[in-house]
Amino acid sequence: MSNRSRRGGAPYFAGWLFADLLLVIVVVVLGSQVTEAGGADQGKETKSPTPTAGESGRPEPTDSGKPTSSPRPAGLDPTTHSISVRADADEVIAQDADATASVRHQVDRKIARFDGRTAAFVMVFGTVRGPGGGMDTGRSDAYATAVAKLLPKSAPAFFPPYSKKIIRGYHDGSPAIKNGTARIELFFLQR
Protein backbone atom coordinates (compact mmCIF):
# COMPACT_ATOMS: atom_id res chain seq x y z
CA MET A 1 0.00 0.00 0.00
CA SER A 2 1.44 3.36 -0.91
CA ASN A 3 2.10 6.13 1.55
CA ARG A 4 -0.23 8.43 -0.37
CA SER A 5 -3.36 6.23 -0.05
CA ARG A 6 -2.94 5.86 3.73
CA ARG A 7 -2.75 9.62 4.30
CA GLY A 8 -5.57 10.56 1.87
CA GLY A 9 -8.30 8.59 3.68
CA ALA A 10 -9.01 10.85 6.68
CA PRO A 11 -9.36 14.14 4.76
CA TYR A 12 -11.46 12.35 2.14
CA PHE A 13 -13.94 11.11 4.73
CA ALA A 14 -13.91 14.45 6.56
CA GLY A 15 -14.96 16.16 3.33
CA TRP A 16 -17.85 13.77 2.84
CA LEU A 17 -18.88 14.13 6.48
CA PHE A 18 -18.89 17.93 6.10
CA ALA A 19 -20.96 17.67 2.89
CA ASP A 20 -23.48 15.34 4.57
CA LEU A 21 -23.80 17.64 7.58
CA LEU A 22 -24.32 20.63 5.31
CA LEU A 23 -27.04 18.75 3.45
CA VAL A 24 -28.79 17.88 6.72
CA ILE A 25 -28.67 21.53 7.82
CA VAL A 26 -30.15 22.68 4.51
CA VAL A 27 -32.97 20.14 4.76
CA VAL A 28 -33.76 21.17 8.35
CA VAL A 29 -33.75 24.88 7.49
CA LEU A 30 -35.94 24.42 4.42
CA GLY A 31 -38.30 22.13 6.29
CA SER A 32 -38.77 24.63 9.07
CA GLN A 33 -39.68 27.52 6.76
CA VAL A 34 -43.23 28.83 7.20
CA THR A 35 -45.09 29.95 4.11
CA GLU A 36 -47.78 32.61 3.98
CA ALA A 37 -50.39 30.11 2.87
CA GLY A 38 -49.90 27.62 5.65
CA GLY A 39 -47.39 26.15 7.98
CA ALA A 40 -46.96 26.73 11.70
CA ASP A 41 -49.24 29.78 11.92
CA GLN A 42 -52.19 28.30 10.05
CA GLY A 43 -55.36 28.11 12.11
CA LYS A 44 -54.04 30.22 15.00
CA GLU A 45 -55.81 33.32 16.18
CA THR A 46 -54.25 36.63 15.26
CA LYS A 47 -53.85 39.60 17.54
CA SER A 48 -52.92 43.14 16.74
CA PRO A 49 -49.44 43.97 18.01
CA THR A 50 -50.74 47.23 19.52
CA PRO A 51 -53.78 46.90 21.75
CA THR A 52 -56.44 49.61 21.63
CA ALA A 53 -57.71 51.43 24.68
CA GLY A 54 -61.29 50.57 25.60
CA GLU A 55 -63.80 52.67 27.52
CA SER A 56 -62.16 51.74 30.82
CA GLY A 57 -58.81 53.04 29.59
CA ARG A 58 -57.29 49.56 29.71
CA PRO A 59 -55.91 48.05 26.55
CA GLU A 60 -58.23 45.50 24.94
CA PRO A 61 -57.07 42.80 22.57
CA THR A 62 -58.29 43.26 19.02
CA ASP A 63 -58.58 39.63 18.03
CA SER A 64 -61.93 38.54 16.69
CA GLY A 65 -61.76 35.16 18.36
CA LYS A 66 -61.97 33.52 14.95
CA PRO A 67 -59.08 31.76 13.27
CA THR A 68 -57.87 33.47 10.16
CA SER A 69 -57.85 31.50 6.95
CA SER A 70 -55.14 31.87 4.39
CA PRO A 71 -55.94 31.86 0.70
CA ARG A 72 -54.84 28.76 -1.18
CA PRO A 73 -51.47 29.27 -2.84
CA ALA A 74 -51.72 30.39 -6.44
CA GLY A 75 -50.47 28.00 -9.05
CA LEU A 76 -51.47 25.37 -11.54
CA ASP A 77 -53.79 22.62 -10.45
CA PRO A 78 -51.74 19.40 -10.67
CA THR A 79 -54.73 17.58 -12.17
CA THR A 80 -54.79 18.03 -15.93
CA HIS A 81 -57.72 17.46 -18.25
CA SER A 82 -57.44 16.24 -21.80
CA ILE A 83 -59.61 16.63 -24.88
CA SER A 84 -58.91 15.38 -28.40
CA VAL A 85 -59.91 16.57 -31.85
CA ARG A 86 -59.42 14.91 -35.22
CA ALA A 87 -59.04 16.52 -38.60
CA ASP A 88 -57.03 16.38 -41.80
CA ALA A 89 -53.73 17.71 -40.50
CA ASP A 90 -52.53 19.09 -43.85
CA GLU A 91 -55.77 21.06 -44.29
CA VAL A 92 -55.53 22.51 -40.77
CA ILE A 93 -51.87 23.46 -41.36
CA ALA A 94 -52.91 25.16 -44.65
CA GLN A 95 -55.71 26.93 -42.71
CA ASP A 96 -58.49 25.46 -44.85
CA ALA A 97 -61.76 27.11 -43.71
CA ASP A 98 -63.74 23.85 -43.42
CA ALA A 99 -60.98 22.03 -41.53
CA THR A 100 -60.38 24.88 -39.08
CA ALA A 101 -64.14 25.29 -38.53
CA SER A 102 -64.36 21.56 -37.76
CA VAL A 103 -61.56 21.80 -35.19
CA ARG A 104 -63.12 24.88 -33.57
CA HIS A 105 -66.52 23.16 -33.40
CA GLN A 106 -65.02 20.04 -31.79
CA VAL A 107 -63.15 22.17 -29.25
CA ASP A 108 -66.26 24.22 -28.37
CA ARG A 109 -68.28 21.06 -27.81
CA LYS A 110 -65.62 19.37 -25.65
CA ILE A 111 -64.79 22.32 -23.39
CA ALA A 112 -68.46 22.80 -22.45
CA ARG A 113 -67.93 20.48 -19.46
CA PHE A 114 -65.47 23.01 -17.98
CA ASP A 115 -68.06 25.79 -17.80
CA GLY A 116 -66.93 28.59 -15.51
CA ARG A 117 -63.23 27.75 -15.68
CA THR A 118 -60.43 29.26 -17.72
CA ALA A 119 -57.39 27.40 -19.00
CA ALA A 120 -54.15 28.86 -17.70
CA PHE A 121 -51.70 26.74 -19.69
CA VAL A 122 -52.31 24.49 -22.70
CA MET A 123 -50.19 21.85 -24.42
CA VAL A 124 -51.26 20.46 -27.80
CA PHE A 125 -49.84 17.13 -29.01
CA GLY A 126 -50.26 16.46 -32.71
CA THR A 127 -49.98 13.09 -34.41
CA VAL A 128 -49.40 12.91 -38.16
CA ARG A 129 -48.14 9.75 -39.79
CA GLY A 130 -46.15 9.54 -43.00
CA PRO A 131 -46.85 7.29 -46.01
CA GLY A 132 -45.35 4.20 -44.32
CA GLY A 133 -47.30 4.75 -41.10
CA GLY A 134 -44.28 6.15 -39.24
CA MET A 135 -44.35 9.35 -37.27
CA ASP A 136 -43.81 12.57 -39.24
CA THR A 137 -42.46 14.82 -36.48
CA GLY A 138 -42.27 17.96 -38.63
CA ARG A 139 -45.89 17.76 -39.79
CA SER A 140 -47.00 16.67 -36.31
CA ASP A 141 -45.40 19.75 -34.76
CA ALA A 142 -46.89 22.00 -37.47
CA TYR A 143 -50.34 20.45 -36.93
CA ALA A 144 -50.14 20.88 -33.16
CA THR A 145 -49.05 24.50 -33.54
CA ALA A 146 -51.85 25.22 -36.05
CA VAL A 147 -54.42 23.77 -33.60
CA ALA A 148 -52.83 25.73 -30.73
CA LYS A 149 -53.25 28.98 -32.67
CA LEU A 150 -56.94 28.16 -33.31
CA LEU A 151 -57.82 27.63 -29.66
CA PRO A 152 -58.05 31.28 -28.50
CA LYS A 153 -60.11 32.07 -31.63
CA SER A 154 -62.43 29.18 -30.86
CA ALA A 155 -63.17 30.17 -27.24
CA PRO A 156 -61.48 33.44 -26.23
CA ALA A 157 -63.12 33.43 -22.79
CA PHE A 158 -61.77 29.93 -22.06
CA PHE A 159 -58.29 29.93 -23.61
CA PRO A 160 -55.54 32.46 -22.92
CA PRO A 161 -54.26 34.51 -25.87
CA TYR A 162 -51.88 32.56 -28.10
CA SER A 163 -48.29 32.66 -26.95
CA LYS A 164 -45.64 29.96 -27.27
CA LYS A 165 -45.11 30.30 -23.52
CA ILE A 166 -48.75 29.56 -22.65
CA ILE A 167 -50.15 27.52 -25.54
CA ARG A 168 -47.60 25.27 -27.17
CA GLY A 169 -47.64 22.55 -29.81
CA TYR A 170 -45.66 19.31 -29.70
CA HIS A 171 -45.65 16.02 -31.58
CA ASP A 172 -46.87 12.77 -30.05
CA GLY A 173 -45.29 9.59 -31.40
CA SER A 174 -47.40 7.10 -29.50
CA PRO A 175 -48.34 4.27 -31.87
CA ALA A 176 -51.81 3.94 -30.29
CA ILE A 177 -52.89 7.44 -31.36
CA LYS A 178 -54.68 7.71 -34.69
CA ASN A 179 -53.41 9.86 -37.54
CA GLY A 180 -54.79 13.42 -37.48
CA THR A 181 -55.40 13.52 -33.74
CA ALA A 182 -54.57 16.58 -31.68
CA ARG A 183 -54.63 15.89 -27.95
CA ILE A 184 -55.11 19.08 -25.94
CA GLU A 185 -53.90 19.02 -22.32
CA LEU A 186 -55.58 21.69 -20.19
CA PHE A 187 -54.05 23.10 -17.02
CA PHE A 188 -56.25 25.21 -14.74
CA LEU A 189 -55.38 27.47 -11.84
CA GLN A 190 -56.03 25.98 -8.41
CA ARG A 191 -59.41 26.84 -6.93
Disulfide bonds with the S-S distance in Angstrom:
none
